[in-house]
Amino acid sequence: MQDCFSSKDRFIECYKERVASQFGHDFEDSYPVERYQALGSLIRDYAGHNWKETKKAVRRSQTKQLYYFSMEFLMGRLMTNNLRNLGIYDVVQEGLADLGIDINEMESLEADAGLGNGGLGRLAACFLDSLASLDLAGNGNCIRYRYGLFRQKIENREQVEVPDCWLRNGNIWEVWKPNHEVKVRFGGNMHAWMDHEGRFHSDYHPEFVVRAVPYDEPVIGYHTQTTNTLRLWDAEVDEDSVSAGRLNEYLRLVTQLTANVYPDDSTIEGKELRLKQEYFFVCAGVDQIIRSHLQTYPSLDNLHEKAAIQLNDTHPVLVIPELMRVLMDDYNYGWDQAWYIVTHTVAYTNHTVMAEALEKWPQDMVSRLFPRLYLIIEEIERRFKYELDHQGKGHLFPQVSILGQGQVHMAHLAIVGSHSVNGVAKIHTQILVNDVMASFASIYPDRFNNKTNGITHRRWLMYCNPQLTQLIDDTIGTDWHHNPGGLEALMPHVDDPALQDRFLAVKRERKVILADYIRSTLGIEVDPDSIFDCQSKRLHAYKRQLLNIFHVMYLYLAMKRDPGFRIRPRTFIFSAKAAASYVLAKEIIKLINSVAEKVNGDPEISRYMKVVFIPNYSVSIAEVLVPGADISEQISTAGKEASGTGNMKYMMNGALTLGTLDGANVEIVEQVGYDNAEIFGLRVEDIEALKRENSYNVWHIYEHNERLRMVIESLRNGTWDSDSNAFMHIYNDLMLRNDEFYVLADFEAYLYAQSLVANAYEDRRAWARIMLINIAKSGYFSSDRTIQEYAREIWGLTPIPFETTGRA
């Protein structure tokens, strides 16, 4: 097996043998899916050598490990990534070609794993890639969702959700590990008592028991021996736990537990299911950590010295009471020692300042589903209040209590039970410390820190944009492959006219690829020589896709009114999913598609602009979209976007950031300078002043801005839809609820910024220079840098010491 990729001929021989042994017929008689599955298993088995050696090296050297708990891991397709990281892509490509197979066709058979929704999950995937590539022992922990969030279709201009059957062809990277199963218990009743030594005892009779069974995926580092693990937990029946006459109900409960990510929580049943999902993978993951630790060490006394747990947002916060439960109830630790271990093991990453995203669960639901954990949470709360009272800070307790208004505040529990709380961009962390979590910051001033997000430059430049990669390699060499900060070496070359021309040629090639994709999937012809203006991210009001489409609507209406007004040809590209129950967001998608239909169908205007909505946004779509973009729309309301990572991907591929001073945009501008980005709109302090003075009035803006009034009136005068009420949610949100996200306030500034961008694009070489500066400065936003900061300042991780060089 280990020599199967030593040469093209040897690969062909092994590949044919694998197809025959796996499917029982000759290679020539096999189906494409069988060839794909055989190839995947061959690659996975090859990676298995390093996977095994990594585990041995970690155990032998007693290296500290990270466990990254996240409800999402948006891994994307892994075949190209794994082949490239293993250094065997060329052998496989050439071998497949000799067999008459295009490697791109093999890659296209792989579905994007439906393990998430947006930036949170993609960040987690980038972190896993960087951990392995930096030789750090870091494992992911998540749920093996059988279906993704949903597959988005556009019918009658509206979003329609259909099942995302990502496992239709199986998951060629996973290994089933039934011997590592964990029983997870929910509900029921508990009889508790204290013995004469003051130790807690309980007799627990759960209502519902399910087996969590892991599926492990190798996470392969770039040209290194390190291969870490992403562990995905699936739910299976526990045959001994089915009550008489309740089989069908039991099977339904088991099945829905891992059916899909983020079930609709607009109902009590949906809320309960989501909370059960969170405990399901937390309970199983904690059990895995304990078992793994005790295979190497005699006790759990040093758990915090050998394991770090990072909570990716509030979803996994039940790790804190669950780990307390295990230490105290299963291993007889007293409270103080258990609390010391837990708080020195667990760290928490906050990803939002949006109140609705800081999870709160009904106390009665938590106590009913997890009776023992709820007792522990109550005791954490009691001791926390005692601590504050004795520090003379008791007056802060109402703002920081874990239990209040009938809710369990998960972010508060996370802060109290962690040794580190980090934001994900400088401005985000400042808002946490100075505003959203100011009371906590005054209690624990040393606990808060910033770790600006990053992206893996391997996937988001080297693999998805080989044309630009080759240009960079030809200019500065390949050191940046291992050291992304080395992209800075491009800076002395940005004024080279020959390089600028080559960049423009590369960008046009990528725009042609994107235009071909749009034509083949949507039937829309777009001009590669037009400006490609792109906004791709989750559809949410604060991300302000509405501001973007308002600009498009204005241009259309203005050109229709004034035949003398025309623009440089531009293609506006949107891609976004809205949560199935998010009515406003879905109406914005309908508006975008309605505008697209009107604009693209107007022969007078469509020569100057096209509007494209690419359905079912995913990692794979982003890998085509991002390299072809000229403009990166990062226009969220200042202070609302924690970081963003799409902004980094676009920047790294040579697109201009058109954005507000929000999230990581602030640091992008710090890197490239204001001359090489286009920043507009209200700042955080401006919005704070408007709120403080209660002085924001949409009707005043509406009455004094004719261009904006024209756009808003078009929402209900039949311009975009014959039904005048088709966009009433949007109209009401802006005009009757006073425009929570300041779309109207930033409208004129946005139009002006767009005009500046259009003017800048006319000077092609000057534009190329700006793009090259963005690429040169993008190395800072590699997730390698982010992970090195986490490892050094939070986790205390050091590289795995392998005894031999082995096979990288």
N, C-alpha and C positions, 0 to 999 in steps of 0.2 A: 504493500500500500504506500509506503513512504517514498518509493521511487516512481510512482505513477505519473508524476508531473516533471520528471527529470528531463524528458524530451517530448517532442511532438509525437513521435512514433509510439513511445511507451504510453503516453496518455491515451492515444487511440486504442491501443491494445486493452488497457485497463477499462476504458469506457465501454467498449463493446462487451467485455466480460461482465461488467456491472449490469448492463441492460439485460443480458441473457440470464444472469443469476437472479436478478430482482423480478423479472417479468416472465421468464420461462419461454422466450422465443428469441430468434436472431435479431440483431440490431436493425437489419434491413426491414423487418416486419413490425418494428415498434412504432408507436404513435408519438407525436411531438411532446405530449404531456409526460409520457413515460421517459422519453429522452431527457426532458427537463428534470424529472424527479431523480433519475439515475445520476445525472450530472451533479445535482445538489448533494446527494448522499455521498458521492465520491469526494467532493470538496470538503464536506463536513467531516468525513472520516480522516481526510488528510490533516485538517485542522485539529483533529482529536489528539494528535501527538503533543502539540504545544499546549493544548487544553489540560492534558494529564500532567505534563511537566510543570505547568504553572501552579496547579494545586499542590503538587509535591514540594515545589520550591517554597511556597507560602507556608506549608506545614512545617517543613524542615527548618526554615529560618525564623519561624514564628513572627512573620511580618504582619503588621497591623493591616486589617482589611476594612474597607468601606462597604456599607450596605445602603444603597440608594433606593428609598421607598417612594414610589410615584404611582399615581393612578393611571398615568399615561407614559408610553414609550413609542413615539412615532418613528419607527426604525427605517421606514421606506424599504425599497427593494434592496436586498443584500448581496445579490450575486456579484455584481460588478465590484462593490465595496470589498467583499471578501477575497475575490480573486486578486484585486489590486493590492490589498493589504498583505496578502500572502506572497505576492510577487510572482504569480503564475498566470496572470491574465493573458500574456502573449502566447504562451504555450497552448492554453485552452483555445484561444481564438484561432490560432493557426491549425490546430488539430480538428476543430469543428469545421473550419473551412474546407479541409481535405475531405471531410465526410459530407460536404455539400450543405452544411448548416451555417446560417448566419448567427453569430453569437447574440446579436441584438434581438433576434426572434426568440432565442432561449430566455434572455433577460425579460422580455415582455410578457412571458407566461407567468412570471412571479407577480403576485398581487401585493400591493402595499398592505402590510400587516395592520389590521384594524384595531390598534391598541391605543387610540387616543383621538384628539380632536384638533389641537392647535399647538401654539408655541410652547406650552408647558411640556408636552410630550416630545416635541422635536428637540427642545433643550436637553431633556433627559437622554435622548439618543446621542446627541453630540457629546455629552459628558461621558457616556460609556465609551465612545470611540477614543476620546482623549485619554481617559484613564488607562486603557489598554495600550495605547500608543506611547504613553509616558512610563510604562512598566510599573504602574500602580495597581494594587489589588483592589478592584472596585466592582461590586456586583449589583445588578439591578433586581428589583423585586416588584412584581406587578401581577395583574390578573390576566389570565389567558381568555380574553373575550372571544366568544365564538362568532360574534358578528361585530363589525365596527359600529361607530356612532350611527351612520346610515350612508347609503350612496345617494347622492343628490342628483335629481333629474330636474330639468326645467320643462314644464308643460303649461301651455297657455300663459307663458311668461312668469309662472310662479314656481317656487321650489316645491318639489314633491320628494318625500323621503321613501326610499325602498331599501330592503335589507342589503347590508354590505357583507356578502358571502366570501370573505377573504380566504377562508379555509377550503374553498371548493377543490383546489388541487393539492390540499394538504399544506403543511409547513415543513419544507425540506430541511430547515435548520434545527428543528427542535428534537430533543431526546426525552422520551417519556421516562419518569423516575418514580414508579409506583411504590418502591420501597421507602421513599422519603415522605410518605403521606402524613398528614396531620389532621386530627379530628378537631373541628371547630364547632363550638356549642353556642346556642342562642336561647334566650328567653328562659321560661320555666320558673322554678322557685328555689330559694336557698335558705337553709337553716344555718345560722351562724352563732358561734359562742367563743368566749375567751377562756383559756385554761388558767390554772393557778399561777402560771408564770407570765400571764398577760399576753400570751400568743393567740393569734386569731385562728380559728378553725371554721370550716364550713362543710355542709353536706348539700351538694348542688345537684338538682334534678332538672336538666335542660329540657326545653320543649322541642327543640329542633337541633339535630346533629348532622353534620355533613363532613365528608372527607375532602380535604384540600390535597390535590395530587399535583406535583410539580412537573413542568416541562421546561427543560433547560436549553438555552440557545448559547452557542459560543460567541463571544464578543472579541473579535480578532484585531490585535494591534497592528499598526502600520510598520511592516518590515522589522518586527520584533518578536521575541518568543512568547511574550505575554498574551494569553487568551483568557479573558474573564468570562463571567456567566451572567446572563439575564435569565432569571427564574420567573416563570409564569405559572400561576396557580389556577387549576381548573377544579370545578366542583363535581364530585361523584357521590353516589349514594352510599350511605352507611347502612348496610343491610340489617343491623341489629337495632336500628333506631326508628323503625317505621311502626307507628301505632296501628293497632288493628282497625281495619276499615278506612284508613287514611292514605292508602298507597298513592292514589292519583294526586291528591293534594301535596303529598310529600315530594313526588317526582316533579310537580310544577315548581315548588319552592327551590328544589335543587337546580333545576334547569335555568330558572330566571336569574340565579345568583351570578352566573358568569355569561349571561346571554349577550349583553352589550354594554359598552361604556356609557356612563351618565344616563341611566334611565330617567324618564320624565319625572321630576320631583314636584310637579304641581299638585299632586294628590298625596294624602297621608300614606297610602300604600307605596307610592313611588319614593317618597322620602325614606320610608323604612327600608326599602330595598337598597337604596343608595348607601344608607348607613350600614346595613348588613354587608354590602360589598366591601366597604372600607375596613370593617373589622375582620372580614374573611381573609384578606391578604395580609393584614397586619398580624393577626394571630399566627397564621402559617409562617410568615417571614420571621417573626420573633422566635418561634420554635426552631426554625432552621439555624438561626444564629447561635442559639443555646447549644443545640446538638453539635454543630460544627466546632464550637469553642471547646466543648468538653471532650472532643476527640483528641485534642492537642494538650489541653491544660487540665490540672487536677480539680480545679474549682472555678467558680464564676467571680472570685474576688478581683481578678484582673481583667474582667470583661471590657471595661472602659479603656484599658491600655492596649487592647488587641482588636477591638471592634469600634468602628464609628458608624452611627446611624444618622443619615441625613433625611429629613422630612421635606419632600418637595411639595410645598404648600400645605394647607391644613388637612387635606384628605387622609393622610396617614397618622394623624396626631394621636389616635388611640394606641399607638406604640408606647406612649408614656405610661398610662395606667396598666396596659397589658404586660409590659416588662416588669413593672412593680408587682403585679399579681404573680407572675412566674417566680420571681426572686423570693417573694415572701411565702407564697402558698406551696410552691413545689420544692423550694430549696431552703426554706426556713431562715431566710435573712430577716433581721429586724428592720423596722421602717427606715431608720437613719442610714444604715449601711446600704440598703436597697436604693434609697433616694440618691445617695452619693453616686452610686454606680450608674443609675439611670441618667441623672443630670449631666454626668461627665461623658456619657456615651452619645446622647441625642443632641442634634443640632437642627435648627428650623430655618428654612428659606421661605420668606414671604414674597408673593408674586403679585400682590394687588393692594390698592388702597380703596377699592370699591367695596362699600359696606356689605352689599348683597353677596359678595364673593368670599367674605370672611365668615366661614361656616359657623352656623349656630344650629344646634339640634334641640328639640323639645326634651326637657329633663325627664318627663314621664316615659318618653320613647327610649331614651338611653338606659334608664333604670329597669325598664321592662325587658329590653333586649340583652343587656349586660349587667345583671344585678351586682356581681362582684366588682366589676370595673366602676360602677357608679358609686359604690361605697368608697373605693379608693379615690375617685375624683372629689368626693365630699371631704375626705380627709386631707387631700392636697390643698383644697380650698381653706379648710379650717386652719391648717398649719401656716399657710401663706398669710392669712389675716392676722394670725398671732405674731408672725414675723414683722409685718408692717406696723402693727400696734406698738411693738417693743422698739421699733426704730423711729417712732414718732411720725410715721407716715400713714397712720390709719385713715386720715382724711382722703387719701387717694383710693381707698378700697372700692368705693362705688364705681369708679371708672375702670378698675382692673380686675374686678371679681370674675371668677370662672363661671360661677352659677349666678344667674340673675334674670329677672323677668321671665322665669319659667324656662330658660334656655341654658344649654351648656355652650359656652363661648370657646370654640376650638382654638382660635388664634391665641387667646389668653392662656389656655392650658399649655399650648406649645411654648410660649415665652417662659412661663413659670417652670416648665419641666425640661428646659434645654440650657446648654451652656453657651450657645451662640445663636443669634438671630440676625440673619442677613437680608438686606435688600439686594436688588439685581441691577441697579444702575445708580449712579451718584445722586441724581435728583430724587429718585424713588426712595433711597435710604434716608435722605434729608427730610423728605415728607413724613416718613415713618417716625423718625426721631423727634421732629419738631411739631408734628401735628397728630397723625393717626394713633401713634403709640407713645406720645410724649410722656404720659404718666409712667408707663413701664420704663422708658428711657431714663427717667429721673430716679427710678428705683434700682435699675440695673444698668448704669451708664457704660460699663465695660462689656456688656453682652451684645451690643448692636454693632454691626460692621457692614461694609459694602463689598459685594463681589459682582462686578459688572459682567453680565452674560457674555457668552461667546458662541461661535459656531465652528464646527470642524471644517477647516479649510480643505481637507482631503475630499470630502463629498461635495462641498459647495463651491469648489473651484477646480481642483485637480481632476475629479472624475466627471463632474457634470459639464465642464467647459474645457475640453481638451484643446480647443483652438487657442483660447487665451492662455492656457497653461504652457503650450508650446512657445507662444510669443514671449512669455515671461522667462522661460528657461533659456531661450535664445539670447535674451538680453542680460540676465544676471546670473545664469546658472541654476542649479537645482537645490542649493542649500536650504531654500525656503520650504521645501517639501517636509523636512524634519524640523525646521525652525521658522515658523511662519512670520516671526518678527523680521526675518531676512527680506521680506517684500520691500522693506524700507530702501533697499539697494536700488530700487527703481527710480528713486527721487532724482539722482543726477542725470537721468535719461529723459525726463518728462518733456524737455524742450526740444528733443530731437525730432525734426520733421519726418524723418523716415519711420521712426517708431510710431509717431502719431498717425501716419498714413496706414501703417500695418495694423494698428489698433482699430482704426475705423473699418478696415477691411474685415477684420475678425468679428467686430460687432455686427457688421452687415450680414456676415455669414450666419451668425447666431439668430439674427432677426429673420432671415429667410427660413431657417429651421422652425422658428416659432410660427411664422406665417403659414408654412406648410402644415403644421400641426393644427392651426386654427381652421384652415381650409378643409383638411381631411376629417376633422371631428365635428365642425359646426357648419361647414359649407359657406363660410364668409371669406371673401377675398380682401386681404389687407395689404397695404403697400409697404414693403420693407424700407422704403426711403422716407416714410412718414416718421414722425416722432412716436415712439412706443412709450406710452404713459401708463404705468402699471400700479395697481393696488391689489394686493393679494394677502388676505388674512381673514380671521374669523369675523363674521358680520356682527358688529355690536354698535350701538348708537354712539358710544364714546370714541370709537375708531373713525367715525365720521365719513364713511363711504357716501353719506348723504351730501356732504360738502363737495365731494368730488363730482358726483352726478349733477349737482346744482350748477357747477361750472360748465359741464357739458350742455345742460339745458339752456343756460344763458347763451352760449356760443350759437347753438342752433336757432334760438328765437331771434337773436341779434342778426344773424345772417339772413334769416327769412324776412325780417323787417327792412334790412338795408342791403340791397344788392351790391353796394360798393364795399361792404365790410366782408372780408374773407381772411382766413387764417392759413398759416403754413400747415400742410396736411399732417394730421395727427390721428393716431389710433389709441383709443382709451380702452384699456384691458382691465377687467375686474375678475376676481375669482374669490369666492367666499361661501361658507356654509353658515346658515342661521340655525340656532337651536330650534328643534321642532315646535316648541310651544312659545317661541318668542315672536309674537304677532308683529310688532313694529319692524323688527329686523327682516322678517319675511316680506313685509310690504315694501321695504327698501329694495330688496331683490327684485320684486315685481316692477318697481319703478325703473330700475336700471335696465331691465329687459324690455320694458315698454319704450323707454327712450331709445334703446338700441334698435328696436324694430322700426321706429319712426325715422331715425337718422339714416340707418342703413338702407331703408327703402325709399329715400328721397334722392332722386338722381341729381338734383340741384346741389345738395349739401354733401352727399356721400363721397363726392370727389375730394372733399376737404377733411372729412373726418368719418371715422367708423367707431362704433362702440361694440365691444365684445365682452360677453360674460362667459367665462369658461366654467362649466359645472364640475362639481365634485372635487374641489381643490384638495390636493394631496402632495406628498413629498415628490412623487414622480412627475406630477404636473409642474411643480415648482422648479424641478431640475431642467425643464424646457423653457419655462417662462422667465426665470430670473436672468439667465445669461443673455436673453434677447432684449432686456429692458433698457431704455434710455433714461427714464425718470422713475424714481422710487417714491411712491406716495406714502408718507409717514405723517399723517395729518390729524392724529388724535388730539383731543382737548388737552391742553397743557395740564400736567399733574395727574392724568388718568392712566397712561400707559406705563406700567412698571419699567419695562425695558424695551421690549421688541427685539426680535432677532432677524426678522425679514429685512429690516433696514441694513443689517450687517451683510446679509447674503447679496443684496442688490449692490451695495457699496463695493464688495469684494469682486464683483463681476463687471464693474465699470458702469454704474448708473449714478445719476445725480440725486442726492437726497433732497426732496421737496417736502419740508416738514415744519412742525412746530417744535419749540424747545421743550421736548417731552421725552421721558425715558432715555434710552441710549443715544437718541439724536443729539443730545447735549454733548456727549463725549465724542460722537462722530465729528461734530463741528470743531470741538477742541483739537481733534487730530488734523483735520484737513483745512481749517480756517473758513471764515464766512464767505470768502471769495469762491470757494469750491463746494458750496452747498447753497440751497435757497431756503432761508428760514423766514417764517412769517407768523403773524397772529399774536393773540394774547399770550403773555407769559403767566406762570403760576401766580406771581404776586399781583398781576392785574386782575386775575379771576378772584383771588382772595379779597381784593379791595371791592370789587363789584358785589361780592357776597356780603362783606362786612357792612357796606353802605346800603345794601338792598336796592341798588340803583340800576339793575339791568332791566330794560323794558323793550321787549321785542316789537311792540307796536310803534314805538318811537322810531326804531330802525326801519321798520317796514314803511312807515309813512314818509321817511326822508330819503329813501333809496329806491329810485325808479327801477334800476336793473334788478334788484332783489325782489321788488314787488312783482315785476313781470314773471319771474321764476316761480314765486310762491302762488300767484294766481293761476299759473298754468297747471298746478296740481289739481285744480277743481273746475277748470273751464273746458274740459274735454280735449285738451291738446294731446295728452298721452294715452287717454283711455276714454271711450265713449261714456263710461259710467263716471259721473262727476264725483261720486263718493269712493272711487277706487283707492284714493290715497288720503283718506280722511284721518287715518291714524297718524300719518306723518304730519299732516297739516295741524291736527290738534296738539300733537306733541310739541311742535314748534310754537304755535300761536296761542294756544290755550293753557299750556303747561310751562310757558316761558322758556322754552329752548334750553333744557338742562345742560347741554353740551356746547352751547355758544356757537352754533353753526352760523346764525345770522351775524353775530358779532365779528366773526372772522371772514365773512364772505368777500368783502371788498379787498382785504389784504391778500386773500388767496387768489383772487382774480389778477391782482397786480403781480404777485409772485409768479403766477403762470405766464404772464406776458413777459416778464424778465427771462424766464427759462426759454421761452420760444425765441426771444431775441438772441440769447447766448448760443442757442443751437445753430444759428446761421453761420457763425464762424467755426467751421468744422475743425480746424486744427486747434483753435483755442479750446473748443469743447473736448477734443481728445486729450489735451493737456490736463484739463480738470478731471477727466475720468482716470487718467493714469495716476494722478495724485491720490485719488480715492483708493485705487487698488494698492498703491504703495503704502498707504497709511492703514490699510484694513487688517494688517497682521496683528495689531493690538487686539482685535475682536475675535481672534481664534479662541476656541474653547480650551486649547492647550494652556493659554495664559490663565484663563479663569480657573481651570482645574489645579494648576500649580499654586495659585493663591489659596484655594480651598485646602489643598493638601498641606500646605505650609502653615496656614494661620488658623485652621479649624480642626482638620482631621488628624494631623500629625502623621501623615503617611510618608513613607520613604520607598524608593524603587525596590522591586523584588530582586534579591540577589540570586541569580541562577548559578549553579555550580559550573556548568559548561555552557558554551555559547549555543549549543543545540542547533535547531533549525529555526531560523527566523522567517 
